[in-house]
Amino acid sequence: MEKRHLRFCLLAILLGSALQAGAATPTTDCQVPGLSACPTPLDASLPDVKNMLTWDQNDRVVGFRNDYRSYAGDVFKAGTPVPLARAPHSLAQAVYHYHGHQYNLNDYIKRNSVTGMMVIKDGKIAWDYYGAGNTKQTLWTSRSVGKSVVSTLVGVALKEGKIASLDDKIVKYNPDVRGTAWEQVTVRQLLQHTSGVKWDENYKDPKSDFAQLTACEAGNATYDCVKKLVINPQRKALAAPGTAWSYSSGGAWLLGDTLEKATGMPIAQYLQDKIWQPWGMTHDGVWHSYAQGQHDVGAHGFNATLEDWGKFGLFILNNGVLPDGKQQLPDNWVKDARSWNTAKDSVTAAHPDGSYGYEWWNNSVPANAGDVAPKTGLNSADTQWALGIYGQMIVVNQKENLVIVQWSTWPQAEPSFSAQPLEASLMFNAIANTLQGK
């Protein structure tokens, strides 16, 4: 009797200690089988995903941090976590000038609806911020930041020989495109969004291709619905492949689908095996799946913690070289990924050196921007931006040994480059300049 009582007391003590330490919520509560622990906060009421493009600011916060359980998803598991060390730096001197006004970092956070941000300098966390109730365990959705993750996995597949050449036509790996406008498009052209195939990315038009893709995601038989939308034999080519740039989530979905066919595994599994576990990510993540265990969306849908967003940036900064010295990416891949293509419409007055690489953006301060500062800090030749609608970002600059990640709920999905994207480039220049030499 005394032994039984003792065991009960020990169990109670251990349970109480776990609760006081903030023990993980049981996975059944978030209804995502395979997650080691439920992310926090675990919001009880979620906005309807079919209205994602018209959510208000509060809905975006809740929706973006619960995306991993609002849709079907595939878990990519952490292995042995290697948390980032901390080396705090003051960013009080990081200020920027924007149309006659000076703003500091706190101003930037408020003006740009930032809900999470991390600055990593020389491999250590220099500064971080969690807002709107987000925590270190929150899984925030990437939107099109996921495109940059997928493009990196294409690099891994190229290194492994799963994809023989970026100049191979995608039909070699994805016979479903035979007889369509996509048949003559190469892997490189999908990476650069220069397929020439018509796609309407308009986030405001409820009849656009992107809006239809979003509607497919909110319904049933998602994979078949999206496949029918993208690989439609009636879809036309507006330009010869490689000659014109046009941003396309349809093309990005097709790139992910092609990657999966080339590797024989869904995106989440490939990410887990080739980057997530070998690089020592700190938490499990979830990838939006159109067919669980078979197909994950290549256009977006990566859900992970802020620190792991930052660690992915460090993987890029380190050229894909793992702690054991194994190189996961081809030689010069990272530099090539930010070699901006010069196809029609990629070259603009704002970015005369080109706007887009291998699903990474040139978001340097536009050349034609006036009444702003600092214009220098993170130059376009050394800096690549993973960008997602409503202000999701991973920024990598190898020259400054700097990674900056950001979660946001901008009021508009895709504001003008003279608005929030410009403020981001100015703020990040100021941060880089403040940390330079420290």
C-alpha positions as CSV (number, residue, x, y, z in Angstrom):
1,M,0.0,0.0,0.0
2,E,2.8,2.4,0.9
3,K,4.7,1.6,-2.3
4,R,1.6,2.2,-4.3
5,H,1.1,5.5,-2.5
6,L,4.7,6.4,-3.1
7,R,4.4,5.7,-6.8
8,F,1.3,7.8,-7.0
9,C,3.0,10.7,-5.3
10,L,6.0,10.5,-7.6
11,L,3.7,10.5,-10.6
12,A,1.8,13.6,-9.3
13,I,5.1,15.4,-8.7
14,L,6.4,14.6,-12.2
15,L,3.1,15.7,-13.7
16,G,3.0,18.9,-11.7
17,S,6.6,19.7,-12.7
18,A,5.8,19.1,-16.4
19,L,2.8,21.4,-16.3
20,Q,4.8,24.1,-14.5
21,A,7.6,23.8,-17.2
22,G,5.0,24.4,-19.9
23,A,4.8,20.8,-21.1
24,A,3.6,20.3,-24.7
25,T,0.0,20.0,-25.3
26,P,-1.0,16.4,-26.3
27,T,-1.0,16.0,-30.0
28,T,-4.6,14.9,-30.1
29,D,-5.6,18.5,-29.2
30,C,-4.2,19.9,-32.5
31,Q,-5.4,16.9,-34.5
32,V,-2.1,16.5,-36.5
33,P,-0.9,12.9,-36.2
34,G,2.9,12.7,-36.2
35,L,3.7,16.0,-34.5
36,S,5.9,15.5,-31.4
37,A,4.1,18.3,-29.6
38,C,1.3,20.8,-30.4
39,P,2.4,24.3,-31.3
40,T,1.2,27.2,-29.2
41,P,-1.0,29.1,-29.0
42,L,-3.7,26.6,-30.0
43,D,-6.5,28.8,-31.1
44,A,-10.0,27.4,-30.6
45,S,-11.8,29.2,-33.4
46,L,-10.3,29.2,-36.9
47,P,-11.3,31.4,-39.9
48,D,-12.7,29.7,-43.0
49,V,-9.8,29.0,-45.4
50,K,-12.0,29.5,-48.4
51,N,-12.0,33.2,-47.5
52,M,-8.2,33.4,-47.0
53,L,-7.7,36.2,-49.5
54,T,-10.3,38.4,-47.8
55,W,-9.5,37.7,-44.1
56,D,-9.2,40.7,-41.8
57,Q,-6.0,41.3,-39.8
58,N,-7.1,39.3,-36.8
59,D,-8.2,36.4,-39.0
60,R,-4.8,36.4,-40.7
61,V,-2.9,36.1,-37.4
62,V,-5.0,33.1,-36.3
63,G,-5.2,31.6,-39.8
64,F,-1.5,31.8,-40.5
65,R,-0.5,30.2,-37.2
66,N,-3.0,27.5,-37.6
67,D,-2.6,26.7,-41.3
68,Y,-0.9,23.5,-40.3
69,R,-4.2,22.1,-38.9
70,S,-6.6,24.0,-41.2
71,Y,-5.5,21.8,-44.1
72,A,-4.3,18.3,-44.5
73,G,-0.6,18.2,-43.9
74,D,2.6,16.0,-43.9
75,V,4.8,16.3,-40.9
76,F,8.6,16.7,-41.4
77,K,10.2,15.6,-38.2
78,A,13.1,17.2,-36.3
79,G,15.9,14.8,-35.4
80,T,18.4,15.9,-32.8
81,P,17.7,19.6,-32.2
82,V,20.6,22.1,-32.3
83,P,19.2,25.4,-31.0
84,L,20.9,28.6,-32.1
85,A,23.2,30.3,-29.6
86,R,22.4,33.8,-28.6
87,A,24.6,36.9,-28.9
88,P,22.2,39.9,-28.2
89,H,22.9,43.2,-29.9
90,S,21.1,46.5,-29.5
91,L,19.3,47.6,-32.7
92,A,18.3,51.0,-31.2
93,Q,20.5,52.8,-33.8
94,A,18.8,51.0,-36.7
95,V,16.6,53.7,-38.2
96,Y,15.4,54.4,-41.7
97,H,14.0,57.4,-43.6
98,Y,10.9,56.9,-45.6
99,H,9.2,59.8,-47.4
100,G,10.2,62.6,-45.0
101,H,9.9,60.6,-41.8
102,Q,12.4,58.7,-39.7
103,Y,11.4,55.3,-38.2
104,N,13.0,52.9,-35.8
105,L,12.6,49.1,-35.4
106,N,9.6,49.5,-33.1
107,D,7.9,51.8,-35.6
108,Y,8.6,49.3,-38.4
109,I,7.0,46.5,-36.4
110,K,3.8,48.5,-35.9
111,R,3.7,50.0,-39.4
112,N,4.1,46.6,-41.0
113,S,2.0,44.4,-38.8
114,V,5.0,42.2,-37.9
115,T,4.1,39.2,-35.8
116,G,7.5,37.6,-35.5
117,M,11.1,38.6,-36.5
118,M,14.6,37.3,-35.9
119,V,18.0,38.6,-36.8
120,I,20.9,36.1,-37.0
121,K,24.4,37.5,-37.2
122,D,27.4,35.2,-37.5
123,G,25.2,32.2,-36.8
124,K,23.8,33.5,-33.5
125,I,20.5,35.2,-32.6
126,A,21.3,38.9,-32.3
127,W,17.6,39.9,-31.7
128,D,14.2,38.4,-31.9
129,Y,10.6,39.4,-31.5
130,Y,7.3,37.5,-31.0
131,G,4.1,39.4,-31.3
132,A,0.3,38.9,-31.5
133,G,0.5,36.0,-29.1
134,N,3.0,34.0,-31.1
135,T,5.6,31.9,-29.2
136,K,8.8,30.0,-29.9
137,Q,6.6,27.0,-30.5
138,T,4.3,28.7,-33.1
139,L,4.2,27.1,-36.6
140,W,3.6,30.0,-39.0
141,T,2.8,29.4,-42.6
142,S,5.2,30.5,-45.3
143,R,2.9,31.4,-48.2
144,S,5.4,31.7,-51.1
145,V,8.5,31.6,-48.9
146,G,7.8,27.9,-49.4
147,K,8.8,28.3,-53.1
148,S,12.4,29.1,-52.0
149,V,12.4,26.0,-49.9
150,V,11.3,23.9,-52.9
151,S,13.8,25.5,-55.2
152,T,16.5,24.6,-52.7
153,L,15.3,21.0,-52.7
154,V,15.6,21.0,-56.5
155,G,19.2,21.9,-55.9
156,V,19.6,18.9,-53.6
157,A,18.0,16.7,-56.2
158,L,20.4,18.0,-58.9
159,K,23.3,17.3,-56.6
160,E,22.0,13.7,-56.0
161,G,21.4,13.1,-59.7
162,K,17.7,12.7,-59.3
163,I,17.4,15.6,-61.7
164,A,20.2,15.3,-64.3
165,S,20.2,18.9,-65.6
166,L,18.2,22.1,-65.0
167,D,18.0,22.3,-68.8
168,D,16.0,19.1,-69.0
169,K,12.5,19.5,-70.1
170,I,10.1,18.8,-67.3
171,V,8.3,16.2,-69.4
172,K,11.3,13.9,-68.8
173,Y,10.3,13.7,-65.1
174,N,6.6,14.6,-65.3
175,P,4.9,12.9,-68.3
176,D,1.6,14.5,-67.3
177,V,2.5,17.7,-69.1
178,R,2.8,16.0,-72.5
179,G,0.5,17.6,-75.0
180,T,0.1,20.8,-73.0
181,A,1.7,24.3,-73.1
182,W,4.2,23.1,-70.4
183,E,5.7,20.3,-72.5
184,Q,8.6,22.4,-73.9
185,V,9.4,24.1,-70.5
186,T,12.6,23.2,-68.7
187,V,13.3,22.8,-65.0
188,R,15.3,26.0,-65.0
189,Q,12.5,27.9,-66.6
190,L,10.1,26.7,-63.9
191,L,12.6,27.8,-61.3
192,Q,12.9,31.3,-62.9
193,H,9.2,31.6,-63.7
194,T,10.0,32.1,-67.3
195,S,7.8,29.3,-68.7
196,G,5.8,31.6,-70.9
197,V,2.6,29.8,-70.0
198,K,-0.3,32.0,-69.1
199,W,-1.2,32.2,-65.4
200,D,-3.2,34.9,-63.6
201,E,-1.7,35.5,-60.2
202,N,-4.1,38.3,-59.3
203,Y,-4.9,38.1,-55.5
204,K,-7.8,40.6,-55.8
205,D,-9.7,39.0,-58.7
206,P,-12.0,36.2,-57.4
207,K,-11.9,34.6,-60.8
208,S,-8.1,34.6,-61.2
209,D,-6.1,31.4,-61.5
210,F,-4.7,31.9,-58.0
211,A,-8.2,32.4,-56.6
212,Q,-9.3,29.2,-58.3
213,L,-6.2,27.4,-56.8
214,T,-7.2,28.7,-53.3
215,A,-10.8,27.4,-53.9
216,C,-9.4,24.0,-54.8
217,E,-7.4,23.9,-51.6
218,A,-10.6,24.7,-49.6
219,G,-12.5,21.8,-51.2
220,N,-12.1,18.1,-51.7
221,A,-9.9,16.1,-54.1
222,T,-7.4,18.9,-54.0
223,Y,-4.7,17.3,-56.0
224,D,-7.0,16.4,-58.9
225,C,-8.6,19.9,-58.8
226,V,-5.3,21.8,-58.9
227,K,-3.8,19.4,-61.5
228,K,-6.8,20.0,-63.7
229,L,-6.4,23.8,-63.2
230,V,-2.7,24.0,-63.9
231,I,-2.1,21.2,-66.5
232,N,-5.1,22.1,-68.6
233,P,-4.7,21.3,-72.3
234,Q,-6.5,24.5,-73.0
235,R,-4.0,26.7,-71.1
236,K,-2.1,28.8,-73.6
237,A,1.5,30.0,-73.9
238,L,1.9,33.8,-74.1
239,A,5.7,33.7,-74.9
240,A,8.4,31.3,-75.9
241,P,9.9,29.5,-72.9
242,G,12.7,31.5,-71.3
243,T,11.9,34.9,-73.0
244,A,9.5,36.5,-70.5
245,W,9.2,36.5,-66.7
246,S,5.8,36.1,-65.1
247,Y,5.3,35.1,-61.5
248,S,3.2,31.9,-61.4
249,S,2.1,29.8,-58.4
250,G,0.8,27.4,-61.0
251,G,4.3,26.9,-62.3
252,A,5.6,26.6,-58.8
253,W,3.1,23.9,-58.0
254,L,4.2,22.1,-61.2
255,L,7.8,22.4,-60.1
256,G,7.0,20.8,-56.8
257,D,5.0,18.0,-58.5
258,T,7.9,17.4,-60.9
259,L,10.4,17.3,-58.0
260,E,8.3,14.7,-56.2
261,K,8.1,12.5,-59.3
262,A,11.9,12.9,-59.8
263,T,12.7,11.9,-56.2
264,G,9.9,9.4,-55.6
265,M,8.8,11.1,-52.4
266,P,6.7,14.0,-51.2
267,I,8.3,17.3,-50.5
268,A,8.0,17.0,-46.7
269,Q,9.8,13.7,-46.6
270,Y,12.6,15.0,-48.9
271,L,13.0,18.1,-46.8
272,Q,13.1,16.0,-43.6
273,D,15.7,13.6,-44.9
274,K,18.0,16.0,-46.7
275,I,17.8,19.2,-44.7
276,W,15.6,19.2,-41.6
277,Q,17.2,16.4,-39.6
278,P,20.8,16.7,-40.9
279,W,20.8,20.4,-40.2
280,G,19.5,20.0,-36.6
281,M,16.2,21.9,-36.8
282,T,14.6,22.5,-33.4
283,H,10.9,21.5,-34.0
284,D,8.8,19.4,-36.3
285,G,7.1,21.2,-39.1
286,V,4.1,20.6,-41.3
287,W,3.8,20.9,-45.1
288,H,0.4,21.6,-46.7
289,S,-0.6,18.4,-48.5
290,Y,-2.9,17.8,-51.4
291,A,-2.7,14.0,-50.9
292,Q,-1.2,13.0,-47.6
293,G,1.9,10.9,-47.9
294,Q,1.9,11.4,-51.6
295,H,1.9,15.0,-52.7
296,D,2.7,18.3,-51.0
297,V,2.1,21.7,-52.6
298,G,5.1,23.2,-54.3
299,A,3.8,26.8,-54.3
300,H,3.5,27.4,-50.5
301,G,2.5,25.5,-47.4
302,F,5.7,25.3,-45.4
303,N,4.8,25.7,-41.6
304,A,7.7,26.0,-39.1
305,T,8.9,27.9,-36.1
306,L,10.6,31.3,-36.3
307,E,14.0,29.8,-35.3
308,D,13.7,27.1,-37.9
309,W,12.9,29.6,-40.6
310,G,16.1,31.3,-39.5
311,K,18.0,28.0,-39.5
312,F,16.9,27.3,-43.0
313,G,18.3,30.7,-43.9
314,L,21.6,29.6,-42.3
315,F,21.6,26.4,-44.4
316,I,21.5,28.7,-47.5
317,L,24.1,31.0,-46.1
318,N,26.4,28.0,-45.5
319,N,25.9,26.9,-49.1
320,G,24.2,23.7,-48.0
321,V,27.2,22.3,-46.2
322,L,26.1,20.1,-43.3
323,P,27.9,20.0,-39.9
324,D,29.6,16.7,-40.9
325,G,31.0,18.5,-44.0
326,K,28.7,16.8,-46.5
327,Q,27.6,19.3,-49.3
328,Q,23.9,19.0,-50.0
329,L,23.8,21.6,-52.8
330,P,25.8,21.8,-56.1
331,D,28.8,24.1,-56.3
332,N,27.7,27.7,-56.7
333,W,24.0,26.8,-56.3
334,V,23.3,29.6,-53.8
335,K,25.0,32.2,-56.0
336,D,23.3,30.9,-59.1
337,A,19.9,31.1,-57.2
338,R,20.4,34.9,-56.8
339,S,21.7,35.5,-60.3
340,W,18.7,37.5,-61.4
341,N,17.3,36.5,-64.8
342,T,17.1,39.2,-67.4
343,A,14.1,38.0,-69.3
344,K,11.4,40.6,-70.3
345,D,9.6,42.0,-67.3
346,S,12.2,40.7,-64.8
347,V,14.3,43.7,-65.7
348,T,12.5,46.9,-64.5
349,A,13.3,50.5,-63.7
350,A,13.2,49.5,-60.0
351,H,15.5,46.5,-60.5
352,P,17.6,47.0,-63.7
353,D,19.7,44.0,-62.8
354,G,16.6,41.7,-62.7
355,S,14.0,40.9,-60.2
356,Y,14.0,37.1,-59.8
357,G,16.3,34.1,-59.6
358,Y,15.6,30.5,-58.7
359,E,12.5,31.3,-56.8
360,W,14.4,33.9,-54.8
361,W,13.7,37.7,-55.1
362,N,15.8,40.7,-55.6
363,N,14.2,43.1,-53.1
364,S,17.0,45.6,-52.8
365,V,16.0,49.3,-52.5
366,P,14.6,50.1,-55.9
367,A,17.0,52.1,-58.1
368,N,14.2,54.7,-58.8
369,A,13.2,55.1,-55.1
370,G,13.4,58.7,-53.9
371,D,13.4,60.3,-50.5
372,V,14.5,57.1,-48.7
373,A,17.6,55.9,-46.8
374,P,19.7,53.9,-46.2
375,K,19.9,52.8,-49.8
376,T,22.9,50.6,-49.2
377,G,23.7,47.8,-46.7
378,L,22.3,44.6,-48.3
379,N,23.2,44.9,-52.0
380,S,21.4,42.9,-54.7
381,A,24.4,40.9,-55.7
382,D,24.8,39.3,-52.3
383,T,21.3,39.2,-50.9
384,Q,18.3,36.9,-51.7
385,W,14.8,37.3,-50.4
386,A,12.3,34.5,-50.0
387,L,9.0,36.4,-50.1
388,G,5.4,35.4,-49.4
389,I,2.2,37.4,-49.6
390,Y,1.2,39.4,-46.6
391,G,4.9,39.9,-45.6
392,Q,6.6,36.6,-45.0
393,M,10.3,36.7,-45.5
394,I,13.7,34.9,-45.2
395,V,16.6,37.2,-46.2
396,V,20.1,35.8,-46.6
397,N,23.3,37.9,-47.1
398,Q,26.5,35.8,-47.3
399,K,28.8,38.9,-47.4
400,E,27.5,40.2,-44.1
401,N,26.9,36.7,-42.6
402,L,23.4,37.8,-41.9
403,V,19.9,36.1,-41.9
404,I,16.7,38.0,-41.2
405,V,13.3,36.3,-41.0
406,Q,9.9,38.0,-40.7
407,W,6.3,37.0,-40.1
408,S,3.6,39.6,-40.9
409,T,0.0,40.2,-41.7
410,W,0.2,43.1,-44.2
411,P,-3.2,44.7,-45.0
412,Q,-2.6,43.7,-48.7
413,A,-1.4,40.4,-50.1
414,E,0.9,42.1,-52.6
415,P,1.4,45.8,-52.0
416,S,3.5,48.0,-54.4
417,F,7.2,47.7,-54.1
418,S,7.1,51.4,-53.0
419,A,5.2,50.4,-49.8
420,Q,5.9,47.6,-47.3
421,P,8.5,45.8,-49.4
422,L,10.5,49.1,-49.7
423,E,10.2,49.7,-45.9
424,A,11.5,46.1,-45.4
425,S,14.5,46.7,-47.6
426,L,15.3,50.0,-45.8
427,M,14.9,48.5,-42.3
428,F,17.0,45.5,-43.1
429,N,19.7,47.8,-44.6
430,A,19.7,49.7,-41.4
431,I,20.0,46.5,-39.3
432,A,22.9,45.3,-41.5
433,N,24.7,48.6,-41.2
434,T,24.2,48.7,-37.4
435,L,25.6,45.2,-37.0
436,Q,28.4,45.6,-39.5
437,G,31.8,44.7,-37.8
438,K,30.1,43.5,-34.6
